[in-house]
Amino acid sequence: MLSQMSTIDKNGRVAIPKPMLDALGITSDSEIVIELTDAGIIIKSTNLTPSITQRIADMNLPVADWDEMEQEIDAGRRS
């Protein structure tokens, strides 16, 4: 979990740290949803989060295909 302090300016705006924005895929022109809960405020991106399979594929891992990746995992190799 990523946790970081921020402040509220005199106009009531909160600066969200860039690493958090990046992790959610939020850019300066993104729409977000803000929910008030009993536990606090939740900020969610309206962008669809890519599936875990797509996120792994986007990593450009040094394997030729899924079979090779499975073999690498079985062999306990890490880069």
Z-matrix of the N, CA and C atoms (Angstrom, degrees):
N
C 1 1.449
C 2 1.522 1 108.36
N 3 1.294 2 115.14 1 136.16
C 4 1.457 3 121.67 2 179.20
C 5 1.523 4 108.02 3 -96.17
N 6 1.316 5 116.85 4 127.64
C 7 1.458 6 122.02 5 -179.39
C 8 1.517 7 108.77 6 -133.77
N 9 1.316 8 116.67 7 135.24
C 10 1.460 9 120.49 8 -179.02
C 11 1.518 10 108.60 9 -154.68
N 12 1.314 11 116.84 10 146.90
C 13 1.457 12 122.25 11 178.49
C 14 1.531 13 109.61 12 -81.66
N 15 1.328 14 115.34 13 151.14
C 16 1.455 15 121.95 14 174.80
C 17 1.523 16 107.05 15 -146.06
N 18 1.317 17 116.85 16 172.49
C 19 1.463 18 121.06 17 178.85
C 20 1.517 19 109.93 18 -124.61
N 21 1.310 20 114.98 19 164.42
C 22 1.457 21 121.61 20 176.29
C 23 1.519 22 106.86 21 -108.20
N 24 1.341 23 116.75 22 128.23
C 25 1.465 24 118.79 23 -179.04
C 26 1.537 25 110.55 24 -81.14
N 27 1.331 26 116.52 25 178.08
C 28 1.466 27 120.81 26 -175.38
C 29 1.524 28 113.25 27 -64.65
N 30 1.349 29 117.14 28 -17.01
C 31 1.460 30 121.16 29 177.60
C 32 1.526 31 112.61 30 -95.48
N 33 1.358 32 116.75 31 6.34
C 34 1.459 33 120.95 32 177.97
C 35 1.514 34 114.31 33 83.33
N 36 1.323 35 117.26 34 13.78
C 37 1.466 36 120.78 35 -179.73
C 38 1.515 37 110.62 36 -90.59
N 39 1.323 38 114.59 37 143.92
C 40 1.459 39 121.52 38 177.81
C 41 1.519 40 107.98 39 -112.45
N 42 1.327 41 116.00 40 130.76
C 43 1.463 42 120.28 41 175.32
C 44 1.526 43 107.90 42 -86.53
N 45 1.325 44 116.50 43 122.02
C 46 1.459 45 121.18 44 177.73
C 47 1.521 46 107.36 45 -91.94
N 48 1.334 47 117.71 46 125.88
C 49 1.464 48 120.67 47 -177.75
C 50 1.531 49 112.39 48 -57.32
N 51 1.331 50 116.39 49 140.61
C 52 1.451 51 122.32 50 -176.82
C 53 1.523 52 113.61 51 -55.33
N 54 1.344 53 120.07 52 -41.54
C 55 1.472 54 117.92 53 178.70
C 56 1.530 55 112.94 54 -58.66
N 57 1.318 56 117.06 55 -32.92
C 58 1.466 57 120.36 56 178.09
C 59 1.527 58 110.73 57 -72.39
N 60 1.317 59 116.61 58 -41.93
C 61 1.463 60 120.20 59 176.68
C 62 1.523 61 110.48 60 -61.00
N 63 1.325 62 115.59 61 -45.06
C 64 1.466 63 120.56 62 179.82
C 65 1.526 64 111.12 63 -61.14
N 66 1.334 65 116.66 64 -42.82
C 67 1.463 66 120.88 65 -178.22
C 68 1.524 67 111.68 66 -62.66
N 69 1.336 68 116.46 67 -30.71
C 70 1.461 69 120.61 68 179.94
C 71 1.521 70 113.06 69 -94.99
N 72 1.328 71 116.81 70 -3.66
C 73 1.462 72 119.88 71 -178.51
C 74 1.518 73 112.59 72 72.19
N 75 1.321 74 117.01 73 26.44
C 76 1.468 75 121.44 74 -178.94
C 77 1.528 76 108.84 75 -92.16
N 78 1.337 77 115.96 76 128.85
C 79 1.461 78 121.77 77 176.55
C 80 1.529 79 108.64 78 -115.49
N 81 1.318 80 116.55 79 178.46
C 82 1.470 81 120.49 80 -175.15
C 83 1.522 82 113.19 81 -62.92
N 84 1.338 83 118.42 82 -21.37
C 85 1.462 84 119.50 83 179.93
C 86 1.528 85 112.72 84 -109.92
N 87 1.330 86 116.71 85 15.47
C 88 1.465 87 121.15 86 178.82
C 89 1.524 88 111.29 87 -76.76
N 90 1.332 89 115.08 88 151.40
C 91 1.453 90 120.06 89 170.58
C 92 1.518 91 107.42 90 -95.04
N 93 1.333 92 115.93 91 143.57
C 94 1.455 93 120.75 92 178.87
C 95 1.523 94 109.25 93 -129.01
N 96 1.318 95 115.84 94 163.85
C 97 1.459 96 122.50 95 174.12
C 98 1.524 97 106.53 96 -113.92
N 99 1.325 98 116.52 97 132.12
C 100 1.465 99 121.63 98 177.94
C 101 1.520 100 107.09 99 -116.13
N 102 1.340 101 115.89 100 122.50
C 103 1.457 102 121.35 101 -179.17
C 104 1.523 103 109.76 102 -116.46
N 105 1.316 104 116.18 103 136.62
C 106 1.454 105 121.98 104 174.05
C 107 1.521 106 107.45 105 -98.43
N 108 1.330 107 117.21 106 122.20
C 109 1.458 108 122.39 107 179.32
C 110 1.517 109 109.20 108 -122.80
N 111 1.319 110 116.25 109 173.92
C 112 1.466 111 119.86 110 176.31
C 113 1.518 112 111.17 111 -63.26
N 114 1.341 113 116.77 112 -28.13
C 115 1.461 114 121.60 113 -178.20
C 116 1.526 115 112.86 114 -85.54
N 117 1.313 116 118.06 115 -16.72
C 118 1.463 117 121.01 116 -178.47
C 119 1.513 118 111.61 117 146.71
N 120 1.313 119 115.76 118 -151.32
C 121 1.464 120 122.32 119 -178.60
C 122 1.526 121 108.41 120 -106.74
N 123 1.323 122 115.83 121 135.51
C 124 1.463 123 121.99 122 176.29
C 125 1.516 124 108.06 123 -114.85
N 126 1.327 125 116.39 124 130.24
C 127 1.462 126 122.19 125 176.94
C 128 1.518 127 107.44 126 -112.51
N 129 1.326 128 116.26 127 125.36
C 130 1.459 129 121.35 128 -178.41
C 131 1.523 130 109.83 129 -125.78
N 132 1.313 131 114.81 130 144.49
C 133 1.455 132 120.41 131 173.51
C 134 1.516 133 108.92 132 -78.67
N 135 1.312 134 117.18 133 143.86
C 136 1.457 135 119.81 134 173.42
C 137 1.521 136 110.47 135 -87.36
N 138 1.346 137 116.38 136 -8.12
C 139 1.465 138 120.04 137 175.70
C 140 1.513 139 108.62 138 -67.60
N 141 1.307 140 115.96 139 142.62
C 142 1.453 141 118.97 140 176.12
C 143 1.517 142 108.97 141 -73.44
N 144 1.314 143 116.21 142 129.62
C 145 1.453 144 120.90 143 177.16
C 146 1.525 145 108.32 144 -77.29
N 147 1.332 146 116.95 145 131.24
C 148 1.458 147 118.20 146 179.45
C 149 1.526 148 110.42 147 -62.67
N 150 1.316 149 115.93 148 149.17
C 151 1.453 150 120.31 149 178.85
C 152 1.519 151 109.71 150 -62.37
N 153 1.322 152 115.83 151 159.88
C 154 1.463 153 119.90 152 179.38
C 155 1.525 154 110.32 153 -60.56
N 156 1.333 155 117.13 154 -35.81
C 157 1.460 156 120.61 155 177.88
C 158 1.524 157 110.63 156 -62.21
N 159 1.336 158 116.92 157 -43.40
C 160 1.461 159 120.24 158 179.31
C 161 1.520 160 110.52 159 -66.80
N 162 1.330 161 117.22 160 -39.71
C 163 1.464 162 120.42 161 179.32
C 164 1.527 163 110.78 162 -62.89
N 165 1.336 164 116.83 163 -40.25
C 166 1.468 165 119.95 164 177.21
C 167 1.519 166 109.78 165 -65.93
N 168 1.330 167 117.44 166 -44.29
C 169 1.464 168 121.23 167 179.62
C 170 1.532 169 110.73 168 -60.42
N 171 1.321 170 117.55 169 -35.94
C 172 1.463 171 121.92 170 -179.38
C 173 1.526 172 113.24 171 -71.08
N 174 1.337 173 117.14 172 -11.95
C 175 1.461 174 120.69 173 -179.00
C 176 1.527 175 113.17 174 -75.57
N 177 1.328 176 116.88 175 -11.02
C 178 1.468 177 120.82 176 -178.83
C 179 1.524 178 111.62 177 51.49
N 180 1.316 179 115.34 178 50.89
C 181 1.457 180 120.82 179 179.86
C 182 1.528 181 110.16 180 -65.92
N 183 1.336 182 116.54 181 150.75
C 184 1.473 183 119.60 182 -176.03
C 185 1.529 184 113.56 183 -78.28
N 186 1.318 185 116.25 184 57.34
C 187 1.465 186 121.53 185 175.00
C 188 1.523 187 108.38 186 -133.23
N 189 1.307 188 115.42 187 151.52
C 190 1.460 189 119.76 188 -176.41
C 191 1.527 190 112.61 189 -80.56
N 192 1.323 191 116.17 190 -32.72
C 193 1.457 192 118.89 191 -177.73
C 194 1.525 193 109.81 192 -160.21
N 195 1.337 194 116.14 193 178.74
C 196 1.455 195 121.02 194 -176.39
C 197 1.527 196 111.59 195 -64.83
N 198 1.337 197 118.00 196 -35.21
C 199 1.470 198 120.34 197 178.65
C 200 1.523 199 110.36 198 -62.60
N 201 1.331 200 115.54 199 -43.50
C 202 1.464 201 119.20 200 178.77
C 203 1.530 202 110.21 201 -65.32
N 204 1.335 203 117.07 202 -38.83
C 205 1.451 204 120.17 203 178.82
C 206 1.532 205 109.97 204 -61.78
N 207 1.319 206 116.50 205 -42.88
C 208 1.463 207 120.27 206 179.37
C 209 1.530 208 110.51 207 -61.83
N 210 1.323 209 116.82 208 -40.06
C 211 1.463 210 121.01 209 177.98
C 212 1.532 211 110.37 210 -63.87
N 213 1.319 212 116.77 211 -41.19
C 214 1.461 213 120.82 212 179.11
C 215 1.532 214 110.44 213 -63.95
N 216 1.315 215 116.19 214 -41.89
C 217 1.477 216 120.29 215 178.85
C 218 1.518 217 109.17 216 -63.38
N 219 1.347 218 116.53 217 -46.59
C 220 1.460 219 120.75 218 179.39
C 221 1.523 220 111.99 219 -60.25
N 222 1.312 221 116.61 220 -34.63
C 223 1.457 222 120.86 221 -179.26
C 224 1.542 223 111.37 222 -77.89
N 225 1.322 224 116.78 223 -9.94
C 226 1.462 225 120.55 224 177.89
C 227 1.518 226 113.72 225 76.30
N 228 1.316 227 116.34 226 20.67
C 229 1.470 228 119.60 227 -179.53
C 230 1.512 229 110.23 228 -82.93
N 231 1.305 230 115.01 229 144.82
C 232 1.476 231 121.27 230 176.26
C 233 1.507 232 108.28 231 -136.20
N 234 1.316 233 115.81 232 146.06
C 235 1.466 234 118.37 233 176.94
C 236 1.495 235 110.75 234 -97.59
